[in-house]
Amino acid sequence: MEVVEEPLPIESESIPLKNEQNQKDLESLGNLHQSIPSIENNSKQDSIEFINGPAKLKKKWVDFMGGQAVVDNMGLSKDSIKRQEVIYEMIDTERDYVNDLSIIIEVYIEPLKSNNILSKKDLNTLFSNVEQIYGVNKELLSLFEKRQQQNPYVDEIGDIWLTMNEYLKMYLLYCSNYATALTKLENLKSSSKSFAKFLNTQFQKPESRCLHLDSFLIKPVQRICKYPLLLKELIKYTDESNKDYKNLKDGYAKLQTVVNVVNGASKVVEAIYSLIDFQSRFSPKINIVSSNRKIKYQCEVNIYTKKLSSPLQQNSAMDLLNSQSNIEKKKRLLYIFNDMLIIAKPLSQEYDKLDKGKLKLIEKREFSDIEIDSSSDSKDPNMANTIEIRLNNPDMMGIIFCNSENEKSELLNQLTSTLKEYQSNNTYINNPKVVKRLPSEKVYSMISNMSQDTEDLDNNLESTEGESINILPTVTERELSVNDKITIGLICAGIVIAAITLLVLSFIILDYVQEYGIYISIVALIGAMVTKEYIIKKKEKLGKTN
C-alpha cells in the first residue's frame, strides 16, 4: 500500500496511521487547518510513525535531552517543556524533509538529465524550482541545527524564521506549478516507455522507501502548509514576555500569506487526482488528465448510436428511427466534462457503477465536435423524452432516451450549459475555417518548414550574388528611370533660366532697364553657362554609375 510520510504529531494519545496516498494528499491540501496535531494531553507515550512497513520510533525532546529525569531536574514549567517539544519536532521533521528533497534531485532529476530521458522543458514542468527550494531548506536546517548544537534547550528560534521568510516565497512558484506537474507526469507515463521504465526502476531503490515520484512531488506543498501549524503551536506555548514571541508572531503572519495562496490551488489538485483515479478505471487505458479539466456531471443513460457514412446521411433522429426496423437501446455511463463528453460501458456489476469498477471507452469527443438537439417534439411515443446528439469527425448520431421529463430537463440543462460555457471560453470554435484539432506537432512542423523555405530562399540569393540573374536588370532599370527623372528636372531648370534671360533682354530693348540691362544680361548668361556645365557633369556621372 502506497503511503505518504508526513510530520508527526508532537504529542498525542493516538497513533497516526497512514492512509492511501491520494486520499492523504487531498486531506493535506483541503483540510490543513483541521489537521493540526492535538497536544492538549501531555501523554508520555512515544509517537509511532508507520512508513510502509515496520514502525519507526520517533524520539522526543525529552529523549534527546537524556530522559525524563534530566528534564525534571531542569525545573521547567509544563508549557516550557511543550514549547521545546514543538521546536524539536520542527527541526527533526525539517531534517527528514530536506532528505526527501535530496532524493528528488539525486534519484530522479540528475539521472533524467544525464541519460537524456526527458527534454529540458519536460524536466522544468515536472520539477519546477525544487532544486532552489532544496537550497533554501538546507540553509534553514543548518540554522536550526546550529542553534540546537549551541544549546539543546533552544531559547530562541523566531529570528531564524524572520531571516528565511522571504526565501520561502519560492514555494509560490512550485505550488502554482504543482497541478501542471501532476498532469505532465501522468501524460509522460503513458507516452514515454523509457520514462515509465525509469520510474519503475527508481521506485524499487531502497532510498525511495517504496514511494512513487508523485509522493515526493507533493512534499513541498505539504511542508509549506505545515510550517504555520507548527508556528501556531509554538506561539501557543510561548509566553508573551519571551523575546521570541514577537518574532514568532511576525513569522507566522508572513507564512500564512504564502499558505493562503497555496490553498487556492487545492481544488485544482483535487480535480486532477479525481481525473487520475477516473482514467485508471479504463481498460484499455486512456489518457485524459489535464490541469484545466474537471467532471461536471455524470449519469447512467439508455442510448442508441449509429455511425454515419456522411454528415447528410440522416437529418434527424426521427429519420434515423424511421430507417431502422429494430432500435437497440444500450445502458451506458455518460460523463460530462467542462470540455468534452465520454460515453463508457461498465465492465463490472458494481453497485455504484459511475464511481467504481472497470470501464470500457465507447466514445470520447471534445465539445467542438458535438451538437445537441432537444427539439424532438414528435407525437411518436418512441421519441418521448429524447435528446439528440450528433458527433462529428467521425460522424455519428446518438439518441438518449430519458425515463421522464424531469430527467431529460436535468440532463439537457447540464449538456447545454456546459457546452455554452465551453463555447464562451473558446470563441474560435464558431469559425468553421479554423482548424480545431490540428496536432501541435504538425503546427510546429508547418512553421518549421515555412522558416526553412525562407532560409533556403535567402541562401539561394546569397549563392547567386555577382551572377547575372533576371531580378538584377529589373532593379537596375528602376534606378535608371529615377536618374532620368533627375536629368529631365535639371534640363527644365535650364530652360526656365534661359527664358528669364530672354525676358530680361526684352526689357532692355524696351528701355525699361537701360541703366542695368547690361549687368543683368551678363549674370543671366553666366547662370545659363553654369547650369549647362552642371547638367553635363551630372550626365557623365550617371553614365559612369550605370
WOQUIZI-V532712 format. One record per residue. N is the residue number from 0. RES is the residue in three letters. SS is DSSP state (h for helix, s for strand, l for the rest). BURIAL is + if it has 9 or more other ideal C-beta (glycine too) atoms within 8 Angstrom, else -. Layout:
((N | RES | SS | BURIAL) (N | RES | SS | BURIAL))
//
This chain:
((0 | MET | l | -) (1 | GLU | l | +) (2 | VAL | l | +) (3 | VAL | l | +) (4 | GLU | l | +) (5 | GLU | l | +) (6 | PRO | l | -) (7 | LEU | l | +) (8 | PRO | l | +) (9 | ILE | l | +) (10 | GLU | l | +) (11 | SER | l | +) (12 | GLU | l | -) (13 | SER | l | -) (14 | ILE | l | -) (15 | PRO | l | +) (16 | LEU | l | -) (17 | LYS | l | +) (18 | ASN | l | -) (19 | GLU | l | -) (20 | GLN | h | +) (21 | ASN | h | +) (22 | GLN | h | -) (23 | LYS | h | +) (24 | ASP | h | +) (25 | LEU | h | +) (26 | GLU | h | +) (27 | SER | h | +) (28 | LEU | h | +) (29 | GLY | h | -) (30 | ASN | l | -) (31 | LEU | l | +) (32 | HIS | l | -) (33 | GLN | l | -) (34 | SER | l | +) (35 | ILE | l | -) (36 | PRO | l | +) (37 | SER | l | -) (38 | ILE | l | +) (39 | GLU | l | -) (40 | ASN | l | -) (41 | ASN | l | -) (42 | SER | l | -) (43 | LYS | l | -) (44 | GLN | l | -) (45 | ASP | l | -) (46 | SER | l | +) (47 | ILE | s | +) (48 | GLU | s | +) (49 | PHE | s | +) (50 | ILE | l | +) (51 | ASN | l | +) (52 | GLY | l | -) (53 | PRO | l | -) (54 | ALA | s | -) (55 | LYS | s | -) (56 | LEU | s | -) (57 | LYS | l | +) (58 | LYS | l | -) (59 | LYS | l | +) (60 | TRP | h | +) (61 | VAL | h | +) (62 | ASP | h | -) (63 | PHE | h | +) (64 | MET | h | +) (65 | GLY | l | -) (66 | GLY | l | -) (67 | GLN | h | -) (68 | ALA | h | -) (69 | VAL | h | +) (70 | VAL | h | +) (71 | ASP | h | -) (72 | ASN | h | -) (73 | MET | l | -) (74 | GLY | l | -) (75 | LEU | l | -) (76 | SER | l | -) (77 | LYS | h | -) (78 | ASP | h | -) (79 | SER | h | +) (80 | ILE | h | +) (81 | LYS | h | +) (82 | ARG | h | +) (83 | GLN | h | +) (84 | GLU | h | +) (85 | VAL | h | +) (86 | ILE | h | +) (87 | TYR | h | +) (88 | GLU | h | +) (89 | MET | h | +) (90 | ILE | h | +) (91 | ASP | h | +) (92 | THR | h | +) (93 | GLU | h | +) (94 | ARG | h | +) (95 | ASP | h | +) (96 | TYR | h | +) (97 | VAL | h | +) (98 | ASN | h | -) (99 | ASP | h | +) (100 | LEU | h | +) (101 | SER | h | +) (102 | ILE | h | +) (103 | ILE | h | +) (104 | ILE | h | +) (105 | GLU | h | +) (106 | VAL | h | +) (107 | TYR | h | +) (108 | ILE | h | +) (109 | GLU | h | -) (110 | PRO | h | +) (111 | LEU | h | +) (112 | LYS | h | -) (113 | SER | h | -) (114 | ASN | l | -) (115 | ASN | l | -) (116 | ILE | l | +) (117 | LEU | l | +) (118 | SER | l | -) (119 | LYS | h | -) (120 | LYS | h | -) (121 | ASP | h | +) (122 | LEU | h | +) (123 | ASN | h | -) (124 | THR | h | +) (125 | LEU | h | +) (126 | PHE | h | +) (127 | SER | l | +) (128 | ASN | l | +) (129 | VAL | h | +) (130 | GLU | h | +) (131 | GLN | h | -) (132 | ILE | h | +) (133 | TYR | h | +) (134 | GLY | h | -) (135 | VAL | h | +) (136 | ASN | h | +) (137 | LYS | h | +) (138 | GLU | h | +) (139 | LEU | h | +) (140 | LEU | h | +) (141 | SER | h | -) (142 | LEU | h | +) (143 | PHE | h | +) (144 | GLU | h | +) (145 | LYS | h | -) (146 | ARG | h | +) (147 | GLN | h | +) (148 | GLN | h | -) (149 | GLN | h | -) (150 | ASN | l | -) (151 | PRO | l | -) (152 | TYR | l | -) (153 | VAL | l | +) (154 | ASP | l | -) (155 | GLU | l | +) (156 | ILE | l | +) (157 | GLY | h | +) (158 | ASP | h | +) (159 | ILE | h | +) (160 | TRP | h | +) (161 | LEU | h | +) (162 | THR | h | -) (163 | MET | h | +) (164 | ASN | l | +) (165 | GLU | l | -) (166 | TYR | h | -) (167 | LEU | h | +) (168 | LYS | h | -) (169 | MET | h | +) (170 | TYR | h | +) (171 | LEU | h | +) (172 | LEU | h | +) (173 | TYR | h | +) (174 | CYS | h | +) (175 | SER | h | -) (176 | ASN | h | +) (177 | TYR | h | +) (178 | ALA | h | +) (179 | THR | h | +) (180 | ALA | h | +) (181 | LEU | h | +) (182 | THR | h | +) (183 | LYS | h | +) (184 | LEU | h | +) (185 | GLU | h | +) (186 | ASN | h | +) (187 | LEU | h | +) (188 | LYS | h | +) (189 | SER | h | -) (190 | SER | h | -) (191 | SER | l | +) (192 | LYS | h | -) (193 | SER | h | -) (194 | PHE | h | +) (195 | ALA | h | +) (196 | LYS | h | -) (197 | PHE | h | +) (198 | LEU | h | +) (199 | ASN | h | -) (200 | THR | h | -) (201 | GLN | h | +) (202 | PHE | h | +) (203 | GLN | l | -) (204 | LYS | l | -) (205 | PRO | h | -) (206 | GLU | h | -) (207 | SER | h | +) (208 | ARG | l | -) (209 | CYS | l | -) (210 | LEU | l | +) (211 | HIS | l | +) (212 | LEU | h | +) (213 | ASP | h | +) (214 | SER | h | +) (215 | PHE | h | +) (216 | LEU | h | +) (217 | ILE | l | +) (218 | LYS | h | +) (219 | PRO | h | +) (220 | VAL | h | +) (221 | GLN | h | +) (222 | ARG | h | +) (223 | ILE | h | +) (224 | CYS | h | +) (225 | LYS | h | +) (226 | TYR | h | +) (227 | PRO | h | +) (228 | LEU | h | +) (229 | LEU | h | +) (230 | LEU | h | +) (231 | LYS | h | +) (232 | GLU | h | +) (233 | LEU | h | +) (234 | ILE | h | +) (235 | LYS | h | -) (236 | TYR | l | +) (237 | THR | l | +) (238 | ASP | l | -) (239 | GLU | l | -) (240 | SER | l | -) (241 | ASN | l | -) (242 | LYS | l | -) (243 | ASP | h | +) (244 | TYR | h | +) (245 | LYS | h | -) (246 | ASN | h | +) (247 | LEU | h | +) (248 | LYS | h | +) (249 | ASP | h | +) (250 | GLY | h | +) (251 | TYR | h | +) (252 | ALA | h | -) (253 | LYS | h | +) (254 | LEU | h | +) (255 | GLN | h | +) (256 | THR | h | -) (257 | VAL | h | +) (258 | VAL | h | +) (259 | ASN | h | -) (260 | VAL | h | +) (261 | VAL | h | +) (262 | ASN | h | +) (263 | GLY | h | -) (264 | ALA | l | +) (265 | SER | h | +) (266 | LYS | h | -) (267 | VAL | h | +) (268 | VAL | h | +) (269 | GLU | h | +) (270 | ALA | h | +) (271 | ILE | h | +) (272 | TYR | h | +) (273 | SER | h | +) (274 | LEU | h | +) (275 | ILE | h | +) (276 | ASP | h | +) (277 | PHE | h | +) (278 | GLN | h | +) (279 | SER | l | -) (280 | ARG | l | +) (281 | PHE | s | +) (282 | SER | l | -) (283 | PRO | l | -) (284 | LYS | l | -) (285 | ILE | l | -) (286 | ASN | l | +) (287 | ILE | l | +) (288 | VAL | l | +) (289 | SER | l | -) (290 | SER | l | +) (291 | ASN | l | -) (292 | ARG | l | +) (293 | LYS | l | +) (294 | ILE | s | +) (295 | LYS | s | -) (296 | TYR | s | +) (297 | GLN | s | -) (298 | CYS | s | -) (299 | GLU | s | -) (300 | VAL | s | +) (301 | ASN | s | +) (302 | ILE | s | +) (303 | TYR | s | +) (304 | THR | s | +) (305 | LYS | s | +) (306 | LYS | s | -) (307 | LEU | l | +) (308 | SER | l | -) (309 | SER | l | -) (310 | PRO | l | -) (311 | LEU | l | -) (312 | GLN | l | -) (313 | GLN | l | +) (314 | ASN | l | -) (315 | SER | l | +) (316 | ALA | h | +) (317 | MET | h | +) (318 | ASP | h | +) (319 | LEU | h | +) (320 | LEU | h | +) (321 | ASN | h | -) (322 | SER | l | -) (323 | GLN | l | -) (324 | SER | l | -) (325 | ASN | l | -) (326 | ILE | l | -) (327 | GLU | l | -) (328 | LYS | l | -) (329 | LYS | s | +) (330 | LYS | s | -) (331 | ARG | s | +) (332 | LEU | s | +) (333 | LEU | s | +) (334 | TYR | s | +) (335 | ILE | s | +) (336 | PHE | s | +) (337 | ASN | l | +) (338 | ASP | l | +) (339 | MET | s | +) (340 | LEU | s | +) (341 | ILE | s | +) (342 | ILE | s | +) (343 | ALA | s | +) (344 | LYS | s | +) (345 | PRO | s | +) (346 | LEU | l | -) (347 | SER | l | -) (348 | GLN | l | -) (349 | GLU | l | -) (350 | TYR | l | -) (351 | ASP | l | -) (352 | LYS | l | +) (353 | LEU | l | -) (354 | ASP | l | -) (355 | LYS | l | +) (356 | GLY | l | +) (357 | LYS | l | +) (358 | LEU | s | +) (359 | LYS | s | +) (360 | LEU | s | +) (361 | ILE | s | -) (362 | GLU | s | +) (363 | LYS | s | +) (364 | ARG | s | +) (365 | GLU | s | +) (366 | PHE | h | +) (367 | SER | h | -) (368 | ASP | h | +) (369 | ILE | s | +) (370 | GLU | s | -) (371 | ILE | s | +) (372 | ASP | s | +) (373 | SER | l | +) (374 | SER | l | -) (375 | SER | l | +) (376 | ASP | l | -) (377 | SER | l | -) (378 | LYS | l | -) (379 | ASP | l | -) (380 | PRO | h | -) (381 | ASN | h | -) (382 | MET | h | +) (383 | ALA | l | -) (384 | ASN | l | +) (385 | THR | s | +) (386 | ILE | s | +) (387 | GLU | s | +) (388 | ILE | s | +) (389 | ARG | s | +) (390 | LEU | s | +) (391 | ASN | l | +) (392 | ASN | l | -) (393 | PRO | l | -) (394 | ASP | l | +) (395 | MET | s | +) (396 | MET | s | +) (397 | GLY | s | +) (398 | ILE | s | +) (399 | ILE | s | +) (400 | PHE | s | +) (401 | CYS | l | +) (402 | ASN | l | -) (403 | SER | l | -) (404 | GLU | h | -) (405 | ASN | h | -) (406 | GLU | h | +) (407 | LYS | h | +) (408 | SER | h | -) (409 | GLU | h | -) (410 | LEU | h | +) (411 | LEU | h | +) (412 | ASN | h | -) (413 | GLN | h | +) (414 | LEU | h | +) (415 | THR | h | +) (416 | SER | h | -) (417 | THR | h | +) (418 | LEU | h | +) (419 | LYS | h | -) (420 | GLU | h | +) (421 | TYR | h | +) (422 | GLN | h | +) (423 | SER | h | -) (424 | ASN | h | -) (425 | ASN | l | -) (426 | THR | h | -) (427 | TYR | h | -) (428 | ILE | h | +) (429 | ASN | h | -) (430 | ASN | l | -) (431 | PRO | l | -) (432 | LYS | l | -) (433 | VAL | l | -) (434 | VAL | l | -) (435 | LYS | l | -) (436 | ARG | l | -) (437 | LEU | l | -) (438 | PRO | l | -) (439 | SER | h | -) (440 | GLU | h | -) (441 | LYS | h | -) (442 | VAL | h | +) (443 | TYR | h | -) (444 | SER | h | -) (445 | MET | h | -) (446 | ILE | h | -) (447 | SER | h | -) (448 | ASN | h | -) (449 | MET | h | -) (450 | SER | h | -) (451 | GLN | h | -) (452 | ASP | h | -) (453 | THR | h | -) (454 | GLU | h | -) (455 | ASP | h | -) (456 | LEU | h | -) (457 | ASP | h | -) (458 | ASN | h | -) (459 | ASN | h | -) (460 | LEU | h | -) (461 | GLU | h | -) (462 | SER | h | -) (463 | THR | l | -) (464 | GLU | l | -) (465 | GLY | l | -) (466 | GLU | l | -) (467 | SER | l | -) (468 | ILE | l | -) (469 | ASN | h | -) (470 | ILE | h | -) (471 | LEU | h | -) (472 | PRO | h | -) (473 | THR | h | -) (474 | VAL | h | -) (475 | THR | h | +) (476 | GLU | h | -) (477 | ARG | h | -) (478 | GLU | h | -) (479 | LEU | h | +) (480 | SER | h | -) (481 | VAL | h | -) (482 | ASN | h | +) (483 | ASP | h | -) (484 | LYS | h | -) (485 | ILE | h | +) (486 | THR | h | +) (487 | ILE | h | -) (488 | GLY | h | -) (489 | LEU | h | +) (490 | ILE | h | +) (491 | CYS | h | -) (492 | ALA | h | +) (493 | GLY | h | +) (494 | ILE | h | -) (495 | VAL | h | -) (496 | ILE | h | +) (497 | ALA | h | +) (498 | ALA | h | -) (499 | ILE | h | +) (500 | THR | h | +) (501 | LEU | h | -) (502 | LEU | h | -) (503 | VAL | h | +) (504 | LEU | h | +) (505 | SER | h | -) (506 | PHE | h | +) (507 | ILE | h | +) (508 | ILE | h | -) (509 | LEU | l | -) (510 | ASP | l | -) (511 | TYR | l | -) (512 | VAL | l | +) (513 | GLN | l | -) (514 | GLU | l | -) (515 | TYR | l | -) (516 | GLY | h | +) (517 | ILE | h | -) (518 | TYR | h | -) (519 | ILE | h | +) (520 | SER | h | +) (521 | ILE | h | -) (522 | VAL | h | -) (523 | ALA | h | +) (524 | LEU | h | +) (525 | ILE | h | -) (526 | GLY | h | +) (527 | ALA | h | +) (528 | MET | h | -) (529 | VAL | h | -) (530 | THR | h | +) (531 | LYS | h | +) (532 | GLU | h | -) (533 | TYR | h | +) (534 | ILE | h | +) (535 | ILE | h | -) (536 | LYS | h | -) (537 | LYS | h | +) (538 | LYS | h | +) (539 | GLU | h | -) (540 | LYS | h | -) (541 | LEU | h | +) (542 | GLY | h | -) (543 | LYS | h | -) (544 | THR | h | -) (545 | ASN | l | -))
//
